Amino acid sequence: MGGAGILLLLLLAGLGVGEAWRPPKGKCPLSCSCSKDSALCEGSVDLPEILSPTLLSLSFVRTRITQLKAGSFLRVPSLHLLLFTSNSFSVIEDDAFAGLSHLQYLFIEDNEIGSISKNALRGLRSLTHLSLANNHLETLPRFLFRGLETLTHVDLRGNPFQCDCRVLWLLQWIPTVNASVGTGACAGPAALAHMQLRHVDPKTFKCRAIELSWFQTVGESALGVEAFSYQEEPYIVLAQPFAGRCLILAWDYSLQRFRQEEELSAPSVVSCKPLVLGPRLFVLAARLWGGSQLWSRPGPDLRLAPLQALAPLRLLRPNDAELLWLDGQPCFVVADASKAGSTTLLCRDGPGFYPRQSLHAWHRDTDVEALELDGRPHLLLASASQRPVLFHWFGGRFERRTDIPEAEDVYATRHFQAGGDVFLCLTRYIGDSMVMRWDGSMFRLLQKLPSRGAHVFQPLLIAKDQLAILGSDFAFSQVFRLEPDKGLLEPLQELGPPAIVAPRAFAHITMAGRRFLFAACFKGPTQIYQHHELDLSA
């Protein structure tokens, strides 16, 4: 006989079960043996038949009880001990033991219980001994033991616990409770099989997941999307070439959706780059034809209006634009993809922005990325004619520093920082897009990811997650997450449904405490996805 069995005999003796069995007339079911204040039931028995409100102990052994429903023991509120052994029920519902405020000993052993509701033990404020040993429990619901402040002994041995995120809360609870806990061993997963539960390290569990789910569609295709904050309110601006505009979106707090705030006319626009300087809002509209323009809003109560034409003799076919700060002044750099034009740095001078330097003439640049390396501003230009070239700010101008080895046919580059390192995401249309890391003198190849019609490989830091989205014109766009332990991007999910069609840019924004991802698509509408954090240990 095990320790729990010996303890049970002593308890039964103390509660008067050792007396001669004499069923109280009209109060003891035929399938039970009863004494003055105890009952032991076997075989076929119906819980409502136990009518005596003065019972102190009640045992069910090899009965055919099929379930424990809420309020099953409301008619026996004085119970101090309740035992279930070798029964056939498999589920314990919420509030199954409601009304048993005096219960001290609850033994539910050698049954077929596969699940127990999280509020099944609610109200057992006097409980000191609990045994769920030798059942079929693979996990226990979080907060199962909430409110059981008097527990001194808990026995969970003999259950096939799956030592995954579902038992993380239990592993964290065991060292904090003022009770002896018998836990038994893990039944799975394979790597932890037969390990004692108390020896499993909770720190090795990764129980936080994220999901991007569809939220809203914005009509009209777009080539670019940018997030910005103006007067402490977040906004999104979309570059919509076929609609001929830069479209600014704001959050509608009543409808809980994004709505149109303002638009500015920009036929054949490829990039709308916002800049906020105090009360002033500037938007650079880079256009394939008709010349690029700078728009300005002097104050929050005014609307955007054209301010100036930008470098009409140099920007003949702009493909990308970025914002950067040089020597304390805001500047734009615009990548030009024409043979006759040149990538141009435009810096603020008085009321407008004017050319300060031409870079990379005749190379048909497709993309420009501003970044900081070794404490100095740098530019990285991707080109249709050569490998990406890195420039650094030196002596009041950008000078060529190096190129990126093993990086032919790169369409665009984007960077991110993690763990003190600088990483590059290099987009290739066909072949392998690449992830590189700065080693102090050059970028070194870290990882390759297959590309299928990719024009964008965009890193984004959303909440605590460093993501990177590899777009595709021919397949689903893939979302990756940086695993800090490995320093590599690991697949997270495909983006959709709905599937995005020919994505060209991604941006994220936090609005009213919620996080959103915008996907600007060239051959379809812009799709908005909401970022959700999932707790797998719940």
Secondary structure, DSSP 8 states (H G I E B T S, - for coil): --HHHHHHHHHHHHTTTTS-----TTTS-TTEEE-SSEEEEEES--GGG---TT-SEEEEEEE----B-TTTTTT-TT-SEEEEES----EE-TTTTTT-TT--EEEEESS---EE-TTTTTT-TT--EEE--SS--S---TTTTTT-TT--EEE-TT--EE-SGGGHHHHHHGGGSSSEEE--BEEESGGGTT-BGGGS-GGG---EEEEEEEEEEESS--SEEEEEEETTEEEEEEEETTTTEEEEEEEETTTTEEEEEEEEE-TTEEEEEEEEETTEEEEEEEESSS-EEEEEESSTTS--EEEEEE-TTT-SSEEEEEEEEETTEEEEEEEE-SSS--EEEEEEETTEEEEEEEESTTS-EEEEEEEEETTEEEEEEEESSSS-EEEEEETTEEEEEEE-TT-TT--EEEEEEETTEEEEEEE-SEEEEEEEEE-SSSEEEEEEEEEES-S-EEEEEETTEEEEEE--SSS--EEEEEETTTTEEEEEEE-TTTT-SSEEEEEEEEETTEEEEEEEESSS-EEEEEEEEEETT-
